[in-house]
Amino acid sequence: MESEAQPIVHHSHSRKAGVLLHITSLPNQQGSGCLDENAWRFVDWMAQAGLKSWQTLPLNHPNYDGSPYNSVSAFAMNPAFLPATWQTDLDAKAFAQFLQSEPHWLQDYALFMAIRHAYQGQPWSQWPSDLKFREPNALAEFAQQHHNEITHLKQQQFSLLNYWHQLRDYANHKGIELYGDMPIFVAYDSADVWAHPEQFILDEQLNPPVVAGVPPDYFSETGQRWGNPHYDWARMQADGFEWWMQRLDAALELFDVVRIDHFRGLQASWQINASEETAINGHWLEVPGEALLKKLLEKHPDMPIIAEDLGLITPEVIALKNEFDLPGMSVLQFGFNGLPDNPHSLDEQVINSVTYTGTHDNDTTLGWFNELDSDTANRVSQSLQERIGGTLNALELPTQMPWPLIVAGALSVAERFVMPMQDLLALDSAHRMNIPGVAEGNWGWQFNWSQVPANLASDIHSLLTHAQR
């Protein structure tokens, strides 16, 4: 199952551009995008466009809200990615071989999903106590009675790994890296917390006395109460961060480079009493992120990690990122507030970073621009015009948004430049992937091949050649 492709390391400081597109956003007649021929066609299209990095959202199996950042397992992939033909494609002999040394997390995940199904989707904290507390006899008996369903769940994961490794090898052979995303916390109602309660701060009844989130800031007066359980960092450090090592190993089996979401949580995390309804009352608790990153560096000297360092970032977080020479992120849409030292402004871009027009949490660039008041819109246009000069005309690119922002990002000093597919297709707010804080209607966006202009790949290619990416 090992991918033969060598990981691509960020220390080479080679300029490249990429696209942000989740697997479910690929075209598909049957509903959600999946790992069918459209995924391979997308790699071909990227290669034509000269795009060298395909960033997805987390590949994990989402919980009920469809968010890949809220999943039932930190390891299992989303079965919705399976193409319709997956059971026909299944190689029984290879699957039997796979089971002889199956991944450490697979049995717990399959058992978790089968029990959850048997109890109508109830969270594990409400299961009968012998299953909730994982009494060995009860688990063994359940596993025996539900053998077929558990095998089916394992076949899904085996097939997902197979398709993904084929896709990764195909992309790598075309000079394209796969760029993944790892949420820092895991959901309480997940196989991870159920199977390893000792790694989390839980009481005797396995309830979390404290939960994670972020304090009030510019975006939210009450902060964000995410509700994830906190790690028992002392316990994790005592066993050499084994759970984290396994998690990063699994991620690097799928990706060439991995973004750690909410990286500041590796320096300190915001603890809120579980009884609190908002994130206002909480406190920062320092965590041994430096010790963890040192351990990861021992095992992965290339350290193919990107730090998602958006939001209110302290000098301590910056120091931790810099100590390990990790690229951070900047989002150009945030760069026009006119304030000095804005890390997102075009004047403040740095080489060891990933610059975005916007991310999956932003409006599309066209949608964002259309919402600006006329004064701000004029200031943005003026600022971009000064930056990019006659590049649009020289390359015969469209002059209207989002192209000026795309060109400015391509010309920036940042080593990696990433654009959501919506921006490359010049789509408006109706095509947004996610609106943070809004529970319904997210994560469903898909593009269609008919939306891709015939000359788009060559337009992007000429821009990236000009920008030496």
N, C-alpha and C positions, 0 to 999 in steps of 0.2 A: 504493500500500500504506500510505501515511501515515494515521494515525488523525487525524480532524478534532478530536477532543476536546482541550480545553486541559488541560495538566497541572494538578493541584490542588496548591497549595503549602502547606507546613506552617506558614509564618509568619503565616497568617491567624488562628492560635490559635482555631479554631472547634472546639468540643467535639464529638466523634463517637465512636460505638462501632462495632465491627466483629466479624467472625467469622473464625476460622482454619480453613480447610478446603482440603485439597489436591484437585486435579482428579480424581485416581484415587479419592478418597473419595466422589465423587458416586455416587448410585444408578445401577446399570446391570445389566441382566439378563445381558449377555454376559461378565461378569467385571469388569474394571477400569473405573472411571468415566472418562468421556471428554467431549469437547465436543459432546455431542448435546443434545437438547431439555432434558435434566435440568439443564444448566448455565444455560440461560435461565430455567428454572422456579426455580432457586435464587436468581437475581437478583430475580425477582418476589417470592419469599418474603422475601428480605432487605428489599426495599422496603416490604413490608407491615409488617415488624417494626421499621422505622425504623433498620436497620443501614446504615451509610454507608461501610464499608470491608471489602473482601473480601481477606483475606490468604491467599496460597497458599505452598506450599514452592517451591523452585526448579523451573522448568518444564523444566529440561534433560533430555536423553536419558540415563537412568541407565546405569551400568555393570552388571555381572552381579548385584550384590547388591540391586538395586532401589532403592538409596538415591539420592534426588535431589541429595544433597550429594556424590555420587561419580559424576561423569558423564563420558561420552565426548567431550563438547564443552561449552565455556563458552557457546556460542551456540545450538546446535541444540536444538529442542524435542523432547519425548518423543513418538515416533510412536504410543505407546499411547493418546494423547489423541484420535487420529483416530476419528470416528464410523464405523460400518460402511458408511455411504453415501458416503465421501469420494471414491472414484474416479468415481462417477456425478456428483457435484457439481463435479468438476474442470472448469474453463473453459480449454480448450486455448489459445485466443487470449490470454487473460490470462497464462497460464503462459509462453507464448512471449515475451510482452512483458517479463515478470519476468526471464527469462533474459538479456535484453539488458543489464540492469544489476543482476545478481544480487548478493546480499550478499557482502562480501569473504571470508567464512569458508566459504561453501557448497561450493565445489569441493573444498577440502581435507577437509571433513567427509565428503562423499559418497565421495570417493576412499578415505579412511581406513576407512569402514565396508565398502566393497566389498572392499578388500584383506583386512581383518580376516575377512570372511566367507569369502573364497577360502582363507584359511589357518586355517580351523576355529576362529576366535576367539582365536588366539594374540595376546599383546600385541605391539605394534609393535616392541618392543626385540628380539623373536625372529624378526622377518621376515628374508627374504633381504636381504643388506646393500645391494643396489642400491635396494630399496624402503625399507628402514630409513633409509638416508642420503639418500633422495629424489633419486636421480639422474634428471635430466630425461627422458632417453630411456626409462628403465624406467617412469617414471610415465606418460609419453605412450602408451607401448605398452599398458600395463595399462588405462588409461582408454579406449582404443580398443576393446580386447577386451571390456570390461565396460560398454560405453556404455549399454545398456538398464537395467542395475541402477543405475548412477549417476543416470540420468535419473529413475528411479522414486524414489530417495532424495530427489532435489531436488523432485519433485512432492509428496512427503510434507511437506517443510518449507514449500513454497509454500502448501499447503492449511492447514497448522497456523497460519501467520501470518494467512491470510485469516479462518479461524474466530475466531482470537483477537481480531483487530481488530474484527470484528463484535460479539463479546461485550463488548469494552471500550467500544465506542461505545454499546451498549445499556445497559450498567451506568452509564456516565457520564451518559447522558440521564436516568437515574433518580436521579441525585445520588450514585451509589456509585463510590468510587475502587477501582482494583485495586492491591493492595499486594503487591509481589514480594519475593523473597529471593535474595540473591547470595552464594554461598559465596566466602570470600576466596581460597582456594587452588583449584587445578585438579588433577585426577588426573594422575599420570604417564602412565598408559595412556590418553591422550586425543589427539584430533586437534590440540588446541592445542599440546601439547608436541612432538608429531611434526612439525607444520608450522612451528613457531617455536622450535626448540631454543635459538636465540640469546637468547631472552627469559628463559631459566631457567639455573640453575647446574647444568651437566652436564659430565661429563668427555669425553675424546676418543671414547669408545665410546657417548656419549650416556646414560650412567648417572648418576643423581644421587648425588654424594658425600655430600651432607647432605639430610636430609628434615625436614618440618615436624611439629609436634605441640604439646603443652602440658606443662609440668613437673608433678611430683607436686603434688597439692592435697588439699583436704578430701574430694573425691569419689574420688580414685584415688591409691594409694600409689606407683604406678610412672608416674604421668602418663598421657598418651595419645600414642602414636606413630602419627600419621596416615599418614605415608609419602609425603605430597605433596612434589614438588620445590619448592625455593625459587626465587623470582623473582630474576633478575639485576637488582637495583634500579638499579645504576649505569648499566647499558645502557638500562634503561627510562627513566630520567631524561634520558639523553643524547638520546633520540629524542622527548622531550616527552610521555612516557607514552602513546604512540600506541595500544598494545594496550589499555590501561585505558580510554582515551577511547572506543575502538570498543566496548568491553564495556559501558560505562555507556550509550552511545548506544543500543545494542541493547536493553538492559534498559528504558530509558525509552520505547522504541518499543512495549514490551509493557505497562508499568506506569505508574501515576501517581506512585507513591512506591516506593522500593526500600530494603530493609533490607540492610546489609552485615554478613554473618555473621562473627563473630570479629573485630570492629572493632579490638580491641587489636593485631592483627597489622599494622595500618597505622602503629603507633608503633614496635613492636619485635616480632620473631618468634623463636620458640624453634627453634634449629638443633640437630639431632641427627645425629651421624655415621651414615651409612646402615648401618654394620656393627653398631650398637647395637640390641639387641632390644627395649629399653624406652625410655621418654622421660626416664629419671632423669638420665642424663648428657647435658647439652646446655648451651647458653648463649643468652642474649638478644642479638639483633643489631638495632640500631636501623635503621629504614628511613625513606625520605623521604616519609612519609605527608602531612606538611604541604604539601610541594611538589606532591604529587599532588592533594590536595583543593583547593589554590589553582587548579590547572589546570582541574579539573572545574568549580569555581565560575565561572571565566571563561566557560565554555561554557554552563553551566546556572545562571544567577544565582539561580534559585529554590531550588537545592540540595535537591531532594526526596529526601533520604537519611535513613535512620534507622540509628543505630549500635547493633548488638547488643553491649552492653557488660556481659554477664553474666560471672561468674567472678571471679578475682582481678584487680582493676583498679587500676593504679598512678596516682599523681597526674599523671604525664605523659600517660597515656591520657585522663584526665578533662580535662586542659588542652587536648588536641587536639580532643576532642569539643566543648568549650565555645567554643574559638576560632571554630569554624564554626557555632555555635548549633545543633548537631545533637541531635535528641531521642534519649535513651537508652531503656533498657527496665527495667521492674521486674516481678517475678513474685510475686504475692501468696502463693502456696504457700510461698515462701521467707521470708515476712515474720513468722513467729511463733516465732523462736528466742529471743526475749526479750533479745537483745544490743542494746546502744545503737548508734546510727548504722547500723542495718541498712537499706540503701536500698530493701529490698523491703517494709518494714513499712508499715502503713497511715498511720502518723504521718509517714513520711518521703517520701511521694509528692510529685512536683514537676510543674509545669504542662507544661513542654516535654519530655514523655516519653510512652511507650506503656506502659500498665499491662496486664498479663495476669493472668488467673486461673492459667493454666499455659500451657506451650508444647507443641510436638509432641514434645519430649524428656521432658516430665513425665508422671507418671501423670495420669489424669483427676482432677478435683477430688473427685469422690465416692470414687474409688479411694484417693486420697491421704488423705482424711479417715478412711476406714474402717481404714486401716493405723495411724493414730495410737494411742498408748497412751491410756488413759482420762483421765489427768491432762492430757495435752497437748490432747486433744480438747475437754475441758471449758474449758481456758484459751482455745483458739481460739474456741469458741462464745461464751464470755463476752465476749471482745474484740470479736467481730463484733456481738454484741447491743448493746454500748455504742455502737458506731459507727453502726449502722443504725436503732436504736430500733424504732419500730413501723411502719417502711416496708413490710415484707412484708405485714403485716395490712392496712394502709391501702390497698395496691394489690391486695390479694387474691391474693398470689403464694404459691407453696408455701413452707412454713417450714423444710423439711429441706434439708440440703446437696444440691446445690451452691449453692442460691439465696442464702443469706446472704453467701457470698463474691462472687457475681455482683453483688449489690446494692451491697456495699461498694466493689467496683471501679467500678461505674457512678457512684457518688457521689463518687469520688476527684477530686482537682483535675487529674489527668493529662488532657492534651488528647485523646489517643486511648486507648480502652479496648477490648481485644480478648479474645474468649473462643473457645477451641476449640469446634467444633460439638458434640463429645462432652459438654461441660459444659452447653450449652443443652439437650441431650437428657437430661441427668442420668444419664449412663452410667457404669458402673464400670470397674475395671481391665482387664476382658476386651476393652475397646474402645480400648485405648491405641494410639497410632500408632507409637511407637518407644521401645525401651529402649536407651539408649546403652551401648555396650560388649558388647551381645549381638548376635551375627552373624545369627541366623536369626529368621524370623517377624515381621519389622518391615515397615512401610510398606503393609500390605495392607488396613487398615481401611476399610470403606465403610458409610455410613448407608443407611437405607431410608426411603422416604417414610412408610411405616406407623409408623415410630418417632417421627414428628413430630406431637405433639398438635395438634388443630384450633385450640385457643386459644393456642398458644405464641407465634405472631407478635404477637397483640394484647397478650399479657402483657409481651413484651419491649418493645413499642411504648410501653405505659403507663409502664414503668420508665424508659425512655430519655427520655420527655417529662418525667417527674418529675425526672430527673437533668440536665435541660437539655442533652441530647445529640441 
